[in-house]
Amino acid sequence: MAGEQGQVYSASDLTDAVTAIFAGTGVSVADARLGASVLVRTNLRGIDTHGVSRVLVYAEKIKSGEVNPTATLTSEYRDGVLRCDGHGGLGQVVATASVREAVRLAGETPVVTCIIRESGHLASLGLFVLEAAERGFIAFLCQETPPLMALAGSHRPAIGNNPIAFAAPLAGRAPLVFDMATSVVARGNVLQAARNNRPIPEGWAIGPDGNPTTSAAEALKGAMLPIAGHKGVGLAMLVQCLAGSLSGSLTAESAANYSAMSSAGNVSAFLMVINPDRFIGRAAFDAHMNAWLAAYADASGPASRYPGQRAAECEAERAAAGIPLPAAVVDDLRKAAALTGAPFNLAPLPSKTR
């Protein structure tokens, strides 16, 4: 999960720097810090392709008008459905607020189903379901993306690589968190390879001619390949039904209007939050979760980890030792600060503190 090693920065300093950048675009200081905190925690957990490496793109989208810096989430709970409208706001802020409202409602009912509309790009979905799990709830979240994915031989992207994430609480342990794109890898890995002028492995993508490619640049002109062929397309279609068709999404249209084929500024998502207390009771739920995970670990061997465990370990390590950032990412942050008029005083930690 971790990106290329570089100099190491404290999470606090990095959060301050990203907060200043977002605030420089006109985002309120509170929302700027919330957005920055989500992205920095993404890096803390080792998901470097979806953390602060996205800040420059987000700042550019705010400046272009694709993302609304002054948006305020509105929500309505009607007919058993929580409907959240982000009004084009920063995705990390919109999704966090939506999850918190769904969790609040789930304290009084077994299941809360939520539609999130008009949100900026969410990046790592696992961060949002993690928050619900840390509060004792199961959560499922999926997001529609612009068309980015297709089967080999296709002459253009056919469907989004629509990501899916879920999380569940574990008594006395870090939550189980699973987060995946329906493509072989998240497109952020291709963007990172292109930034570093490096090839990508075979089987990740096709070029604009429909043939497999190992060129990151050609892959960005072509399409991502789905996991497990038609099965990955089927999962993407499930997300399209839930996050797209149930919301009347304008994701594809927005991406076309802004010539954006990733990190779209107007996405829709489907969220479900489940309260175990109102299904089976907390004690029974915790016992069952621990029992099947123990059986899984026993069968898998002593080195096995459950999803989310490695990220939690990485978070603890990086919180203490700092977050490594490649020079290219730091340079992008500097560019974002210049674009927004924000001060940029981010300095690496001295080696003796690592």
Phi, psi and chi 1 to 4 in degrees:
 res  aa     phi    psi   chi1   chi2   chi3   chi4
   1 MET       -  -35.8  -71.1 -172.5  -63.3      -
   2 ALA   -69.4  148.8      -      -      -      -
   3 GLY   -85.6 -169.2      -      -      -      -
   4 GLU   -62.1  144.2  -66.9 -174.7    2.2      -
   5 GLN   -73.2  145.8  -65.7  -64.8  -53.7      -
   6 GLY  -150.5 -158.7      -      -      -      -
   7 GLN   -67.8  159.7  -69.1 -173.2  -62.8      -
   8 VAL  -109.2  138.0  177.0      -      -      -
   9 TYR  -128.8  147.3  -59.5   81.7      -      -
  10 SER   -75.2  145.3   80.9      -      -      -
  11 ALA   -60.4  -37.1      -      -      -      -
  12 SER   -65.0  -46.7  175.6      -      -      -
  13 ASP   -65.3  -39.5  -71.1  -11.3      -      -
  14 LEU   -66.7  -39.9 -166.6   51.6      -      -
  15 THR   -62.7  -41.7  -59.6      -      -      -
  16 ASP   -62.0  -43.1  -72.6  -14.9      -      -
  17 ALA   -64.8  -44.3      -      -      -      -
  18 VAL   -70.5  -36.3  176.1      -      -      -
  19 THR   -58.0  -45.2  -62.7      -      -      -
  20 ALA   -63.3  -38.5      -      -      -      -
  21 ILE   -64.0  -49.6  -70.1  168.5      -      -
  22 PHE   -64.5  -41.0  -75.2  150.6      -      -
  23 ALA   -62.4  -33.0      -      -      -      -
  24 GLY   -66.6  -18.9      -      -      -      -
  25 THR   -86.9   -7.2   66.7      -      -      -
  26 GLY   107.9   -2.3      -      -      -      -
  27 VAL   -69.2  139.9  175.3      -      -      -
  28 SER   -58.8  153.1   72.3      -      -      -
  29 VAL   -60.1  -40.1  172.7      -      -      -
  30 ALA   -63.3  -46.1      -      -      -      -
  31 ASP   -69.9  -35.7  -76.9   -6.7      -      -
  32 ALA   -61.9  -41.9      -      -      -      -
  33 ARG   -70.0  -37.9 -177.0  158.8  -67.2  -82.8
  34 LEU   -62.8  -47.9  175.3   56.1      -      -
  35 GLY   -60.3  -43.1      -      -      -      -
  36 ALA   -63.1  -41.0      -      -      -      -
  37 SER   -63.3  -40.0  -63.1      -      -      -
  38 VAL   -64.5  -45.4  171.9      -      -      -
  39 LEU   -67.0  -40.4  -68.2  174.4      -      -
  40 VAL   -67.4  -38.9  171.0      -      -      -
  41 ARG   -65.1  -31.5 -168.9  176.9 -173.8 -167.8
  42 THR   -59.1  -44.7  -57.0      -      -      -
  43 ASN   -65.7  -40.5  -78.0   91.2      -      -
  44 LEU   -55.5  -36.2  -79.0  170.4      -      -
  45 ARG   -87.1    6.9  -68.2  178.0   66.0   82.5
  46 GLY    86.7    8.6      -      -      -      -
  47 ILE   -97.3   69.4  -46.8  163.6      -      -
  48 ASP   -70.1  -24.6  -64.1  -37.8      -      -
  49 THR   -71.2  -15.8   55.8      -      -      -
  50 HIS  -121.1   15.1  -72.1   65.1      -      -
  51 GLY  -102.4 -127.5      -      -      -      -
  52 VAL   -69.8  -10.4  -61.2      -      -      -
  53 SER   -63.9  -15.3   63.5      -      -      -
  54 ARG   -90.8   -5.3  -58.6  -65.2 -179.9  105.8
  55 VAL   -61.8  -44.2  169.8      -      -      -
  56 LEU   -61.6  -43.4  175.8   57.9      -      -
  57 VAL   -61.3  -44.3  172.8      -      -      -
  58 TYR   -63.7  -42.3  -67.6  165.6      -      -
  59 ALA   -62.3  -40.7      -      -      -      -
  60 GLU   -64.1  -37.9  -70.3  171.7  -19.2      -
  61 LYS   -70.3  -34.8  -71.5 -177.7  180.0  -64.6
  62 ILE   -66.3  -44.3  -65.8  171.5      -      -
  63 LYS   -63.1  -34.2  -75.7  -68.6 -171.5  178.0
  64 SER   -79.3  -13.5   73.6      -      -      -
  65 GLY    95.1   -1.7      -      -      -      -
  66 GLU   -70.6  -31.5 -172.3  177.1   -5.3      -
  67 VAL  -116.3  136.3  172.1      -      -      -
  68 ASN   -93.0  112.0  179.0    3.3      -      -
  69 PRO   -70.6  -21.5   27.1  -35.3      -      -
  70 THR  -106.9   15.4   59.8      -      -      -
  71 ALA   -65.8  147.0      -      -      -      -
  72 THR  -126.3  126.1  -60.6      -      -      -
  73 LEU   -59.8  135.1 -180.0   87.4      -      -
  74 THR  -118.1  148.0   56.5      -      -      -
  75 SER  -143.1  152.9   63.6      -      -      -
  76 GLU  -144.3  130.8  178.7 -173.7   19.8      -
  77 TYR  -103.7  106.4 -171.9   54.9      -      -
  78 ARG  -142.1  137.8  174.0  168.7   51.5   85.5
  79 ASP    55.7   35.2  -62.1  -31.2      -      -
  80 GLY    76.5   10.6      -      -      -      -
  81 VAL  -125.6  131.9  177.2      -      -      -
  82 LEU   -88.1  121.3  175.4   61.9      -      -
  83 ARG  -111.9  114.2  -55.0  163.2 -162.7  -88.1
  84 CYS  -112.1  130.1  -65.4      -      -      -
  85 ASP  -117.8  119.5 -166.6  -37.0      -      -
  86 GLY   -86.2   -7.9      -      -      -      -
  87 HIS    51.5   35.3  -59.4  -73.9      -      -
  88 GLY    80.4   14.2      -      -      -      -
  89 GLY   -75.0  171.9      -      -      -      -
  90 LEU   -56.6  126.9 -167.6   63.3      -      -
  91 GLY   -58.6  -39.1      -      -      -      -
  92 GLN   -64.9  -31.7  -72.0   65.2   44.1      -
  93 VAL   -76.5  -45.7  175.0      -      -      -
  94 VAL   -62.1  -48.5  172.5      -      -      -
  95 ALA   -66.8  -40.5      -      -      -      -
  96 THR   -62.8  -45.7  -60.8      -      -      -
  97 ALA   -63.4  -38.3      -      -      -      -
  98 SER   -66.1  -43.6  -61.5      -      -      -
  99 VAL   -63.3  -42.6  167.3      -      -      -
 100 ARG   -64.6  -37.7  -70.9  176.5 -179.6  174.8
 101 GLU   -69.8  -39.8  178.5   61.9    9.5      -
 102 ALA   -64.0  -40.7      -      -      -      -
 103 VAL   -63.6  -40.8  163.7      -      -      -
 104 ARG   -59.9  -46.1 -175.2 -173.2   70.6   79.3
 105 LEU   -67.7  -34.1  -68.1  169.4      -      -
 106 ALA   -70.0  -12.8      -      -      -      -
 107 GLY   -65.9  -19.3      -      -      -      -
 108 GLU  -115.3   -2.3  -56.1  -61.4  -31.9      -
 109 THR  -149.1  152.7 -171.3      -      -      -
 110 PRO   -63.1  -40.6  -22.4   32.6      -      -
 111 VAL  -137.7  134.9  179.8      -      -      -
 112 VAL  -118.8  123.1  172.4      -      -      -
 113 THR  -103.2  134.5  -59.9      -      -      -
 114 CYS  -135.4  137.2  174.1      -      -      -
 115 ILE  -108.2  128.8  -70.7  -68.8      -      -
 116 ILE  -111.3  123.1  -57.1  170.9      -      -
 117 ARG  -120.7  156.9  -64.2 -173.2   74.5 -109.1
 118 GLU    50.0   60.0  -67.4 -167.0   43.4      -
 119 SER  -117.7  150.2  170.5      -      -      -
 120 GLY   -65.9  169.2      -      -      -      -
 121 HIS   -53.4  137.3 -178.5 -107.7      -      -
 122 LEU   -90.1  -19.1  -56.8 -174.7      -      -
 123 ALA    64.0 -124.2      -      -      -      -
 124 SER   -79.9  109.3  176.8      -      -      -
 125 LEU   -63.6  -28.8  -58.3 -168.9      -      -
 126 GLY   -59.2  -27.5      -      -      -      -
 127 LEU   -65.4  -31.6  -91.1  -69.5      -      -
 128 PHE   -81.2  -42.1  -51.9  111.6      -      -
 129 VAL   -69.8  -29.1  -67.5      -      -      -
 130 LEU   -59.1  -43.4  170.2   62.3      -      -
 131 GLU   -60.1  -41.8  174.8  160.5  -16.6      -
 132 ALA   -63.2  -42.9      -      -      -      -
 133 ALA   -65.8  -36.2      -      -      -      -
 134 GLU   -65.9  -18.6  -72.3  176.1  -27.2      -
 135 ARG   -98.1    6.4  -62.6  178.4 -178.2 -139.5
 136 GLY    99.6   10.0      -      -      -      -
 137 PHE  -114.7  152.3  -62.0   84.8      -      -
 138 ILE   -83.1  140.6  -62.4  173.1      -      -
 139 ALA  -140.0  144.0      -      -      -      -
 140 PHE  -128.5  133.5  168.0   80.9      -      -
 141 LEU  -141.6  133.6  177.4   64.8      -      -
 142 CYS  -137.0  148.9   59.5      -      -      -
 143 GLN  -131.0  135.7  178.1 -148.9  -53.3      -
 144 GLU   -80.1  139.8  179.2 -161.5   22.6      -
 145 THR  -117.7  168.0   76.3      -      -      -
 146 PRO   -61.4  162.8  -18.2   29.7      -      -
 147 PRO   -58.3  118.7  -26.4   36.2      -      -
 148 LEU  -134.6   -7.5  -60.5  170.8      -      -
 149 MET  -131.3  149.3 -173.8  172.9   76.1      -
 150 ALA  -162.6  159.3      -      -      -      -
 151 LEU   -74.6  155.8  -69.6  164.8      -      -
 152 ALA   -55.4  139.5      -      -      -      -
 153 GLY    96.2  -13.6      -      -      -      -
 154 SER   -69.8  147.9  -59.6      -      -      -
 155 HIS   -94.6   -1.9   59.2  -82.7      -      -
 156 ARG  -165.1  164.6   64.3  172.9  179.7  -91.1
 157 PRO   -58.4  136.6  -24.8   35.0      -      -
 158 ALA  -106.7  -27.3      -      -      -      -
 159 ILE  -159.2  159.8 -165.8  167.9      -      -
 160 GLY   -66.7  157.0      -      -      -      -
 161 ASN   -89.7   44.3   66.5  -24.2      -      -
 162 ASN   -37.9  107.9  -56.5  -20.8      -      -
 163 PRO   -76.0  155.8   26.1  -33.6      -      -
 164 ILE  -133.6  138.0  -63.2  170.2      -      -
 165 ALA  -144.5  148.0      -      -      -      -
 166 PHE  -145.0  158.4   71.8   88.0      -      -
 167 ALA  -147.5  152.2      -      -      -      -
 168 ALA  -142.7  143.3      -      -      -      -
 169 PRO   -73.9  149.7   27.9  -33.9      -      -
 170 LEU  -129.0  126.3  -66.4  171.5      -      -
 171 ALA   -62.4  122.2      -      -      -      -
 172 GLY    76.5    4.4      -      -      -      -
 173 ARG  -138.4  166.6  -70.2 -172.5  -74.9  175.8
 174 ALA   -63.5  144.8      -      -      -      -
 175 PRO   -60.2  154.0  -24.1   34.4      -      -
 176 LEU   -75.4  126.4 -174.7  157.6      -      -
 177 VAL  -136.4  123.1 -175.4      -      -      -
 178 PHE  -123.8  130.6 -176.2   84.1      -      -
 179 ASP  -143.3  123.4 -175.4   -5.1      -      -
 180 MET  -148.3  148.9   58.1  166.4  -96.2      -
 181 ALA   -85.4  158.7      -      -      -      -
 182 THR   -85.2   -0.9   54.2      -      -      -
 183 SER   -88.3  167.3   51.3      -      -      -
 184 VAL   -55.4  -41.9  173.1      -      -      -
 185 VAL  -137.8  160.8  -64.5      -      -      -
 186 ALA   -64.6  145.8      -      -      -      -
 187 ARG   -63.6  -22.1 -163.6  164.4 -175.8  -98.0
 188 GLY   -57.7  -29.6      -      -      -      -
 189 ASN   -67.6  -35.3  -68.6  -77.2      -      -
 190 VAL   -72.1  -41.4  178.2      -      -      -
 191 LEU   -59.8  -40.2  -68.6  167.5      -      -
 192 GLN   -67.2  -41.3 -175.0  166.3  -70.9      -
 193 ALA   -63.2  -40.6      -      -      -      -
 194 ALA   -64.5  -40.4      -      -      -      -
 195 ARG   -62.0  -36.8 -179.8 -173.0  -66.2  116.5
 196 ASN   -92.2    5.0  -62.9  -32.2      -      -
 197 ASN    55.3   47.3 -163.1   27.5      -      -
 198 ARG  -121.8  152.4  -69.0 -170.6  173.8 -179.0
 199 PRO   -73.8  164.3   27.0  -34.8      -      -
 200 ILE  -110.0  157.2   58.8  173.3      -      -
 201 PRO   -65.3  155.3  -22.2   33.9      -      -
 202 GLU   -61.6  145.0  -66.5 -177.2    2.1      -
 203 GLY    93.6   -2.3      -      -      -      -
 204 TRP   -85.2  -38.4  -82.4   18.1      -      -
 205 ALA  -156.1  166.8      -      -      -      -
 206 ILE  -117.2  155.0   57.1  175.0      -      -
 207 GLY   -85.8 -177.4      -      -      -      -
 208 PRO   -64.9  -15.4   19.8  -30.2      -      -
 209 ASP   -86.4   -0.8   58.5    0.0      -      -
 210 GLY    87.7   -2.7      -      -      -      -
 211 ASN   -97.7  150.8  -66.0  -40.5      -      -
 212 PRO   -57.0  146.0  -25.4   35.3      -      -
 213 THR  -140.3  151.9 -176.2      -      -      -
 214 THR  -110.2    7.2   58.6      -      -      -
 215 SER   -90.1  120.4  164.7      -      -      -
 216 ALA   -61.9  -38.9      -      -      -      -
 217 ALA   -63.5  -42.7      -      -      -      -
 218 GLU   -68.6  -35.7  -72.2  -61.4  -66.4      -
 219 ALA   -62.3  -38.2      -      -      -      -
 220 LEU   -68.9  -23.7  -67.1  174.3      -      -
 221 LYS   -84.7  -18.8  -62.3  174.6 -173.1  175.3
 222 GLY  -102.4 -116.9      -      -      -      -
 223 ALA  -155.8  152.1      -      -      -      -
 224 MET   -73.8  149.8  -56.1  -62.1  -62.1      -
 225 LEU   -92.7  142.3  -74.7  167.6      -      -
 226 PRO   -77.1  153.0   28.4  -34.7      -      -
 227 ILE   -64.9  138.7   55.6  170.3      -      -
 228 ALA    52.8   34.8      -      -      -      -
 229 GLY    59.9 -124.1      -      -      -      -
 230 HIS   -64.7  -22.6   67.1  -79.4      -      -
 231 LYS   -68.3  -38.8  -65.2 -179.5 -179.2  179.4
 232 GLY   -65.1  -37.7      -      -      -      -
 233 VAL   -63.4  -39.6  171.6      -      -      -
 234 GLY   -61.5  -41.6      -      -      -      -
 235 LEU   -64.4  -40.4  -73.2  173.9      -      -
 236 ALA   -62.3  -36.8      -      -      -      -
 237 MET   -68.0  -35.4  -72.6 -178.4  172.2      -
 238 LEU   -58.3  -47.4  169.4   64.1      -      -
 239 VAL   -63.0  -38.9  176.8      -      -      -
 240 GLN   -60.0  -39.9 -154.6   71.7   33.8      -
 241 CYS   -65.5  -47.7  -67.0      -      -      -
 242 LEU   -76.2  -51.5  -64.1  175.4      -      -
 243 ALA   -87.1  -26.5      -      -      -      -
 244 GLY   -95.0  -64.3      -      -      -      -
 245 SER   -71.9  -30.2  -63.7      -      -      -
 246 LEU   -74.0  -18.3  -75.8 -179.5      -      -
 247 SER  -106.4  -10.5   69.0      -      -      -
 248 GLY    65.0   40.6      -      -      -      -
 249 SER   -55.0  146.4  164.9      -      -      -
 250 LEU  -113.1   21.4  -62.2  174.8      -      -
 251 THR   -57.2  -51.6  -62.1      -      -      -
 252 ALA   -63.5  -41.4      -      -      -      -
 253 GLU   -65.2  -40.9  -69.1   87.0  -20.0      -
 254 SER   -64.5  -42.5  176.6      -      -      -
 255 ALA   -62.5  -40.5      -      -      -      -
 256 ALA   -65.7  -40.1      -      -      -      -
 257 ASN   -64.9  -32.0  -70.7  -20.0      -      -
 258 TYR  -105.7   12.0  -74.2   91.9      -      -
 259 SER    53.9   38.6  -60.5      -      -      -
 260 ALA  -107.0  130.0      -      -      -      -
 261 MET  -117.5    9.5  -68.4  -51.7  -64.3      -
 262 SER  -158.8  163.9   68.3      -      -      -
 263 SER    49.5   45.9  -60.0      -      -      -
 264 ALA   -60.4  150.9      -      -      -      -
 265 GLY   -91.9    2.1      -      -      -      -
 266 ASN  -143.7   87.8 -174.5  -15.7      -      -
 267 VAL  -117.4  161.6  -57.3      -      -      -
 268 SER  -122.2  152.9  -67.4      -      -      -
 269 ALA  -143.8  159.1      -      -      -      -
 270 PHE  -120.2  129.4  176.1   89.3      -      -
 271 LEU  -127.8  138.5  168.1   68.2      -      -
 272 MET  -132.1  130.1 -178.1  176.0  -71.6      -
 273 VAL  -119.5  130.1  174.8      -      -      -
 274 ILE  -121.1  134.0  -60.0  169.2      -      -
 275 ASN  -101.2  105.0 -175.0  -14.1      -      -
 276 PRO   -60.1  -28.6  -23.0   34.2      -      -
 277 ASP   -57.4  -32.5  -69.2  -25.2      -      -
 278 ARG   -97.0    4.5  -67.9 -179.7  173.8  -93.3
 279 PHE  -104.2  -59.5  -86.4   81.9      -      -
 280 ILE  -129.2  -12.0 -168.5  173.5      -      -
 281 GLY    96.6  146.3      -      -      -      -
 282 ARG   -63.1  -45.4 -177.0   62.5   54.6  174.9
 283 ALA   -62.7  -44.8      -      -      -      -
 284 ALA   -66.5  -40.0      -      -      -      -
 285 PHE   -63.3  -48.3  172.3   77.8      -      -
 286 ASP   -60.1  -42.6  -71.9  -15.6      -      -
 287 ALA   -63.6  -42.2      -      -      -      -
 288 HIS   -68.2  -42.5 -163.4  -80.2      -      -
 289 MET   -58.8  -48.1  -72.4  -72.3  -63.2      -
 290 ASN   -66.1  -34.8  -75.9  -33.1      -      -
 291 ALA   -67.2  -47.1      -      -      -      -
 292 TRP   -74.0  -29.8   72.6 -103.3      -      -
 293 LEU   -70.1  -33.8  -92.2  177.1      -      -
 294 ALA   -65.6  -40.3      -      -      -      -
 295 ALA   -65.6  -39.8      -      -      -      -
 296 TYR   -61.8  -46.9  172.0   83.8      -      -
 297 ALA   -64.6  -39.4      -      -      -      -
 298 ASP   -63.2  -40.1 -176.5   62.0      -      -
 299 ALA   -74.0  -30.3      -      -      -      -
 300 SER   -85.7  -19.1  -57.9      -      -      -
 301 GLY   107.3  166.1      -      -      -      -
 302 PRO   -66.2  -21.8   21.8  -32.4      -      -
 303 ALA   -90.5    3.0      -      -      -      -
 304 SER   -70.2  149.6   70.3      -      -      -
 305 ARG  -130.6  149.9  -69.0 -174.3  176.2   97.5
 306 TYR   -90.4  156.9   60.3   83.5      -      -
 307 PRO   -57.7  130.7  -23.9   34.0      -      -
 308 GLY   101.2  -20.2      -      -      -      -
 309 GLN   -70.3  -46.5 -173.5  174.2    1.9      -
 310 ARG   -63.2  -40.4  179.2  179.4  -62.4  174.3
 311 ALA   -63.1  -38.2      -      -      -      -
 312 ALA   -66.3  -38.7      -      -      -      -
 313 GLU   -66.3  -41.6  -67.3  167.7   -1.4      -
 314 CYS   -62.4  -40.0 -177.7      -      -      -
 315 GLU   -61.4  -43.3 -177.7  171.1    8.0      -
 316 ALA   -65.1  -41.2      -      -      -      -
 317 GLU   -65.9  -46.2  -68.9  168.7    2.7      -
 318 ARG   -73.3  -29.9  -71.4 -174.1  170.7 -172.1
 319 ALA   -61.9  -33.8      -      -      -      -
 320 ALA   -85.3  -41.8      -      -      -      -
 321 ALA  -101.1  -16.3      -      -      -      -
 322 GLY   107.8  167.2      -      -      -      -
 323 ILE  -105.5  121.2  -61.9  170.4      -      -
 324 PRO   -76.0  133.2   26.4  -31.5      -      -
 325 LEU  -128.3  129.3  -66.6 -179.6      -      -
 326 PRO   -62.1  153.7  -19.8   31.1      -      -
 327 ALA   -58.4  -34.1      -      -      -      -
 328 ALA   -64.3  -36.0      -      -      -      -
 329 VAL   -70.8  -42.0  171.3      -      -      -
 330 VAL   -62.1  -39.1  177.2      -      -      -
 331 ASP   -64.0  -39.4 -170.3   49.1      -      -
 332 ASP   -63.8  -38.8  -80.9   -6.7      -      -
 333 LEU   -64.4  -39.3  -69.5  173.3      -      -
 334 ARG   -63.1  -41.0 -172.0  175.6  -70.7  107.2
 335 LYS   -64.1  -40.1  -70.1  175.8 -177.4  175.7
 336 ALA   -64.2  -39.7      -      -      -      -
 337 ALA   -64.1  -42.7      -      -      -      -
 338 ALA   -64.1  -38.8      -      -      -      -
 339 LEU   -63.3  -36.9  176.4   67.7      -      -
 340 THR  -100.5   -2.4   61.8      -      -      -
 341 GLY    75.0   19.0      -      -      -      -
 342 ALA   -86.7  148.2      -      -      -      -
 343 PRO   -66.9  149.7   25.4  -34.4      -      -
 344 PHE  -134.9   98.5 -170.0   75.9      -      -
 345 ASN  -117.7   21.0  -55.5  -48.9      -      -
 346 LEU   -65.2  125.8 -176.4   65.1      -      -
 347 ALA  -128.5  145.0      -      -      -      -
 348 PRO   -69.5  157.9   25.2  -33.9      -      -
 349 LEU   -71.3  143.4  -67.8  171.5      -      -
 350 PRO   -63.6  148.1   13.8  -20.8      -      -
 351 SER   -58.9  -28.8   57.7      -      -      -
 352 LYS   -68.0  -18.2   66.0 -179.7 -178.8  179.3
 353 THR   -90.4   -5.3   68.2      -      -      -
 354 ARG   -81.7      -  -58.9 -179.3 -167.2  174.3
